[in-house]
Amino acid sequence: MSHKVVTLGEVLMRLTVPQNKRLFQTDNFDVTFGGSEANVGISLAHFGLQSAHITALPAHDLGERAARYLKLNGITDEGIVRRDGRLGIYFLETGAMQRPSKIVYDRFESSFAHMDESELDWNAIFKDATWFHYSGITPAISQKAANITLKALQIAKSKGIMTSGDINYRRNLWQYGKNPLDIMPGLVALTDIVVGGRVDLENCLGIHHKDWSENCRMVQKQYPNVTAFSKTIRESVSASHNMLTAVLFKDDTLYTSQTYEMNNIIDRIGGGDAFMGGLIYGLLHKDAQGAIEYAVAASVLKHSTIGDANLSTVEEVESLVSGQNIGRLLR
């Protein structure tokens, strides 16, 4: 069966300080584009799925540049709206050794923040779709962005489309008069697969228990539509040396992946999005254990790639899962 995934979220210009300099040291930046949900869609496009992304871009050359980035990475354009406004930006200072990486956002009052649900051709966007994905970042941006997230979930559920939400809590984004507990419960009530740790579940749903599996059971009692939960577990030895494991809670069973040691990390931005893309692909094509193994391996490979998105193929992820071709010269 051919699968089409629809994602929703803001696309930002990423300006990276080169050569591990500090932000206040640099005279120039490396330019690329990213956004949590778009990164998920790009991962899935590279895995061979059809991928559409709902977003708004400014009707000028920077918006065109972002649109071309999405198209180059396999994203179709039925969900892209052109309108007045600005393109959100974020600045990345890449850490080294014990100095952590640092992000500075400049994204308020963007084109996406003011997009209205009436601007979208919902029938075209969801035509033949089998999965819809959102994150907790989008409803934190503005009331209109929260409205669009709810509308997309309502349409997806009415069409029998699987839904997933990475409900990542971003305290600094909730600035328009609402807090997560006003918005997120209504979204989770329409979500099949939830990705989030204890802090996310507490802040977005008001559910807290020291044991993550018990948290999941408590969420399911309140939201019986949720069929599975997942999260990554990261141990940071330094900015460029991390350990990564992932867990999946499904059918009242906790599945744990193998643990990967990642030395000399090239770029950890988007690692969670690569995990989400791998999890969606895994749940569509594998059993529970296979899905979590595929997801964490996809995330590990992302850490070797510059930019926000994972550009790995299915074959490359499968090779890592099975322990083949690790670090070899392939020719």
C-alpha positions as CSV (number, residue, x, y, z in Angstrom):
1,M,0.0,0.0,0.0
2,S,1.3,3.5,-0.9
3,H,1.2,5.9,2.0
4,K,0.9,9.6,2.1
5,V,1.7,11.6,5.2
6,V,0.6,15.2,5.9
7,T,2.5,17.4,8.3
8,L,1.7,20.8,9.7
9,G,4.1,23.5,11.0
10,E,6.2,26.6,10.5
11,V,9.2,26.5,8.3
12,L,12.1,28.6,9.5
13,M,15.3,29.9,8.0
14,R,18.2,28.4,10.0
15,L,21.4,30.6,10.3
16,T,24.2,28.5,11.7
17,V,27.4,30.0,13.1
18,P,30.3,28.2,11.2
19,Q,33.4,26.6,12.7
20,N,32.0,26.3,16.3
21,K,32.3,30.0,16.8
22,R,30.1,31.8,19.3
23,L,27.2,33.9,18.0
24,F,28.8,37.1,19.1
25,Q,32.0,36.1,17.3
26,T,30.7,35.4,13.8
27,D,30.8,37.6,10.7
28,N,28.7,35.2,8.5
29,F,26.2,32.3,8.7
30,D,25.5,29.0,6.9
31,V,21.9,29.1,5.6
32,T,19.4,26.3,5.5
33,F,15.8,25.7,6.4
34,G,13.9,23.6,8.9
35,G,11.0,23.2,11.2
36,S,10.1,20.3,13.4
37,E,7.1,18.9,11.4
38,A,8.6,19.7,8.0
39,N,11.7,17.7,9.1
40,V,9.4,14.7,9.8
41,G,7.8,15.0,6.4
42,I,11.2,15.3,4.7
43,S,12.4,12.1,6.5
44,L,9.4,10.2,5.3
45,A,9.8,11.5,1.7
46,H,13.4,10.2,1.7
47,F,11.9,6.8,3.0
48,G,9.8,6.8,-0.2
49,L,6.4,8.0,1.2
50,Q,4.4,10.8,-0.4
51,S,4.7,13.8,1.8
52,A,2.7,17.1,1.9
53,H,3.3,19.9,4.4
54,I,0.9,22.5,5.6
55,T,2.6,25.9,6.1
56,A,2.6,29.6,5.1
57,L,5.5,31.3,3.5
58,P,6.0,35.0,2.7
59,A,5.3,36.0,-0.9
60,H,8.8,37.2,-1.6
61,D,12.2,35.7,-2.5
62,L,13.0,34.2,0.9
63,G,9.6,32.4,0.9
64,E,10.4,31.1,-2.6
65,R,13.8,29.9,-1.4
66,A,12.1,28.0,1.5
67,A,9.6,26.5,-0.9
68,R,12.3,25.3,-3.2
69,Y,14.1,23.7,-0.2
70,L,10.9,21.7,0.6
71,K,10.4,20.7,-3.0
72,L,14.0,19.6,-3.4
73,N,13.4,17.3,-0.4
74,G,10.3,15.6,-1.7
75,I,7.5,17.8,-0.2
76,T,4.5,18.5,-2.5
77,D,3.0,22.0,-2.5
78,E,-0.7,21.6,-2.0
79,G,-0.4,22.6,1.6
80,I,1.8,25.7,1.1
81,V,0.1,29.1,1.3
82,R,1.8,32.3,0.1
83,R,0.8,35.4,2.1
84,D,2.1,38.7,3.5
85,G,4.4,38.6,6.5
86,R,7.9,37.5,7.3
87,L,9.8,34.2,7.4
88,G,10.7,33.1,10.9
89,I,14.4,32.7,11.7
90,Y,16.5,30.9,14.2
91,F,20.2,31.2,14.9
92,L,22.3,28.2,15.9
93,E,25.5,28.3,17.8
94,T,27.0,24.8,17.7
95,G,28.5,23.6,20.9
96,A,31.7,21.7,21.4
97,M,33.1,19.6,24.3
98,Q,31.4,20.7,27.5
99,R,29.9,23.9,25.9
100,P,26.3,23.2,24.9
101,S,24.7,24.2,21.6
102,K,22.5,27.3,21.8
103,I,19.5,28.5,19.7
104,V,18.1,32.1,19.5
105,Y,14.7,32.4,17.9
106,D,13.3,35.4,15.8
107,R,10.0,34.0,14.7
108,F,7.2,36.3,16.1
109,E,4.5,37.7,13.8
110,S,5.5,35.4,10.9
111,S,3.4,34.6,7.9
112,F,2.6,31.2,9.5
113,A,1.4,32.7,12.8
114,H,-1.3,34.6,10.9
115,M,-2.4,31.9,8.4
116,D,-6.1,31.3,8.6
117,E,-7.7,27.9,8.0
118,S,-9.9,29.4,5.2
119,E,-6.8,29.8,3.1
120,L,-6.2,26.1,2.8
121,D,-7.7,23.6,0.3
122,W,-8.3,20.9,2.8
123,N,-9.7,18.4,0.3
124,A,-6.6,18.6,-1.9
125,I,-4.2,18.4,1.1
126,F,-5.8,15.2,2.6
127,K,-6.5,13.5,-0.7
128,D,-5.2,9.9,-0.4
129,A,-3.6,10.7,2.9
130,T,-3.0,7.8,5.4
131,W,-1.2,9.7,8.3
132,F,-1.3,13.2,9.8
133,H,1.4,14.5,12.1
134,Y,1.6,17.7,14.2
135,S,3.7,18.9,17.2
136,G,3.1,20.9,20.3
137,I,5.2,23.7,18.8
138,T,2.5,24.8,16.3
139,P,-0.4,25.4,18.7
140,A,2.0,27.4,20.9
141,I,2.7,30.0,18.2
142,S,-0.7,31.7,17.9
143,Q,-4.5,31.1,18.3
144,K,-4.8,30.8,14.5
145,A,-2.1,28.1,14.4
146,A,-3.9,26.3,17.2
147,N,-7.1,26.5,15.3
148,I,-5.5,25.1,12.2
149,T,-4.0,22.2,14.1
150,L,-7.4,21.3,15.6
151,K,-9.1,21.6,12.2
152,A,-6.5,19.3,10.5
153,L,-7.0,16.7,13.3
154,Q,-10.8,16.9,12.9
155,I,-10.6,16.3,9.2
156,A,-8.0,13.5,9.5
157,K,-10.2,11.7,12.1
158,S,-13.3,12.2,9.9
159,K,-11.4,10.5,7.1
160,G,-10.1,7.6,9.2
161,I,-6.5,8.8,8.9
162,M,-4.0,7.9,11.6
163,T,-2.7,10.8,13.6
164,S,0.4,11.4,15.7
165,G,1.6,14.3,17.9
166,D,5.0,15.1,19.3
167,I,3.6,17.2,22.1
168,N,6.9,18.8,23.0
169,Y,6.4,21.5,25.5
170,R,8.1,24.8,24.7
171,R,7.5,27.2,27.6
172,N,8.8,30.3,25.8
173,L,6.5,30.0,22.8
174,W,3.2,30.2,24.7
175,Q,2.9,34.0,24.5
176,Y,-0.6,34.7,23.1
177,G,-2.7,34.4,26.2
178,K,-3.3,30.6,26.2
179,N,-1.4,27.9,28.0
180,P,-0.9,24.3,27.0
181,L,-3.7,23.0,29.3
182,D,-6.2,25.3,27.4
183,I,-5.3,23.8,24.0
184,M,-3.4,20.4,24.1
185,P,-6.1,18.2,25.7
186,G,-8.4,18.9,22.8
187,L,-5.7,17.9,20.3
188,V,-4.6,14.8,22.2
189,A,-8.3,13.6,22.2
190,L,-7.9,13.3,18.4
191,T,-4.4,11.7,18.4
192,D,-3.6,8.1,18.0
193,I,0.2,8.1,18.7
194,V,1.7,10.5,21.3
195,V,5.4,11.2,21.7
196,G,6.4,12.9,24.9
197,G,8.2,12.5,28.1
198,R,7.0,13.1,31.7
199,V,7.5,16.9,31.5
200,D,5.5,17.1,28.3
201,L,2.7,15.0,29.6
202,E,2.6,17.0,32.8
203,N,2.6,20.5,31.2
204,C,0.3,19.6,28.2
205,L,-2.2,17.3,29.9
206,G,-1.7,17.8,33.7
207,I,-0.9,14.2,34.1
208,H,2.2,13.3,36.3
209,H,3.7,10.2,37.7
210,K,7.3,9.4,38.3
211,D,7.1,6.3,36.2
212,W,6.7,7.0,32.5
213,S,4.7,3.8,31.7
214,E,2.2,4.6,34.4
215,N,1.9,8.1,32.9
216,C,1.0,6.5,29.7
217,R,-1.7,4.3,31.4
218,M,-3.1,7.4,33.1
219,V,-3.3,9.3,29.7
220,Q,-5.1,6.3,28.1
221,K,-7.7,6.2,30.9
222,Q,-8.5,9.9,30.1
223,Y,-7.9,9.6,26.3
224,P,-8.8,6.1,25.2
225,N,-8.2,7.0,21.6
226,V,-4.4,7.0,22.2
227,T,-3.0,3.6,21.2
228,A,0.8,4.1,21.7
229,F,3.3,6.4,23.3
230,S,7.0,6.9,22.6
231,K,10.0,8.9,23.7
232,T,13.8,9.0,23.4
233,I,16.2,8.8,26.3
234,R,19.4,10.9,25.8
235,E,22.5,10.9,27.9
236,S,24.8,13.8,27.1
237,V,28.4,13.2,27.9
238,S,29.4,16.3,26.0
239,A,28.0,18.4,23.1
240,S,29.5,15.9,20.6
241,H,29.2,12.7,22.6
242,N,25.7,11.4,23.5
243,M,24.0,8.0,24.2
244,L,20.6,7.5,22.7
245,T,17.9,4.9,23.5
246,A,14.1,5.0,22.8
247,V,11.0,3.3,24.2
248,L,7.6,2.5,22.9
249,F,4.5,1.8,25.1
250,K,1.9,-0.1,23.2
251,D,-0.7,-2.7,24.2
252,D,0.4,-2.2,27.8
253,T,3.9,-3.4,27.0
254,L,7.1,-1.3,27.1
255,Y,9.5,-1.9,24.2
256,T,13.0,-0.7,24.6
257,S,15.5,-0.2,21.7
258,Q,19.2,-0.9,21.7
259,T,21.4,1.9,22.9
260,Y,23.7,3.8,20.5
261,E,26.8,5.7,21.5
262,M,27.3,8.7,19.3
263,N,30.8,10.1,19.2
264,N,31.8,13.2,17.2
265,I,28.2,14.3,16.5
266,I,28.0,16.5,13.4
267,D,24.5,18.1,14.0
268,R,22.0,17.1,16.7
269,I,19.3,19.6,15.6
270,G,16.3,17.6,14.3
271,G,17.3,14.4,16.0
272,G,13.9,14.1,17.6
273,D,12.2,14.8,14.3
274,A,14.2,12.1,12.6
275,F,13.1,9.8,15.4
276,M,9.5,10.8,14.8
277,G,9.8,10.1,11.0
278,G,11.4,6.8,11.8
279,L,8.7,5.9,14.2
280,I,5.9,6.7,11.7
281,Y,7.6,4.6,9.1
282,G,8.2,1.8,11.5
283,L,4.6,1.7,12.8
284,L,3.4,1.5,9.2
285,H,5.7,-1.3,8.2
286,K,6.9,-3.2,11.3
287,D,5.9,-4.7,14.6
288,A,6.4,-2.7,17.8
289,Q,10.0,-3.8,18.5
290,G,11.0,-3.3,14.9
291,A,9.4,0.1,14.9
292,I,11.3,1.5,17.9
293,E,14.6,0.0,16.6
294,Y,14.0,1.7,13.2
295,A,13.1,5.0,14.8
296,V,16.1,5.3,17.1
297,A,18.5,4.2,14.3
298,A,17.0,6.9,12.0
299,S,17.7,9.5,14.7
300,V,21.3,8.3,15.2
301,L,22.0,8.7,11.5
302,K,20.5,12.2,11.5
303,H,23.3,13.2,14.0
304,S,25.8,12.6,11.2
305,T,24.1,14.9,8.8
306,I,24.4,18.7,8.6
307,G,21.0,20.5,8.5
308,D,17.7,20.1,10.2
309,A,16.4,17.0,8.3
310,N,17.4,13.4,8.1
311,L,18.3,12.5,4.5
312,S,18.9,8.8,5.1
313,T,17.3,6.1,3.1
314,V,15.4,3.0,4.3
315,E,18.3,0.8,3.3
316,E,20.8,3.0,5.4
317,V,18.6,2.8,8.5
318,E,18.0,-0.9,8.1
319,S,21.8,-1.4,7.8
320,L,22.4,0.4,11.1
321,V,19.6,-1.6,12.8
322,S,21.3,-4.8,11.7
323,G,24.8,-3.6,12.4
324,Q,26.0,-3.7,8.8
325,N,28.2,-1.3,7.0
326,I,28.8,0.8,10.1
327,G,31.5,3.4,9.1
328,R,32.6,1.5,6.1
329,L,33.6,3.0,2.8
330,L,30.9,1.9,0.3
331,R,31.9,1.8,-3.4
